[in-house]
Amino acid sequence: MNDLGKVLVLAGVLMTVAGVILWSGLGKGWLGRLPGDINYVKGGFSLHFPVTTCLLLSALLTIVLWVFRK
């Protein structure tokens, strides 16, 4: 059970750091506007699905978790 607690604390710290970075406006210019992100606007309907941004964040999170597991 101690391992689960460590993982939850680490996840909370990582989310807090990411939130502070995004709140500061650091990722405002490029985050969600990478090539491959889907943005569709027609009339009163808009759809935004950041495919490339999700893949990039997933890869970074995988690397960070892999480093902490070692």
FENQUILIN-V735668 format. One record per residue. PSI is psi in whole degrees, -180 to 180 (* if undefined). Layout:
# FENQUILIN-V735668
PSI
PSI
This chain:
# FENQUILIN-V735668
-26
-35
-40
-41
-42
-42
-43
-40
-44
-43
-40
-42
-44
-41
-37
-45
-44
-40
-41
-41
-46
-36
-33
-15
9
-40
10
-34
-33
-25
120
1
29
157
131
-14
137
125
114
125
127
118
-126
10
134
142
127
118
105
78
-53
-40
-41
-42
-41
-47
-37
-43
-44
-43
-38
-43
-44
-46
-36
-41
-41
-22
-24
*
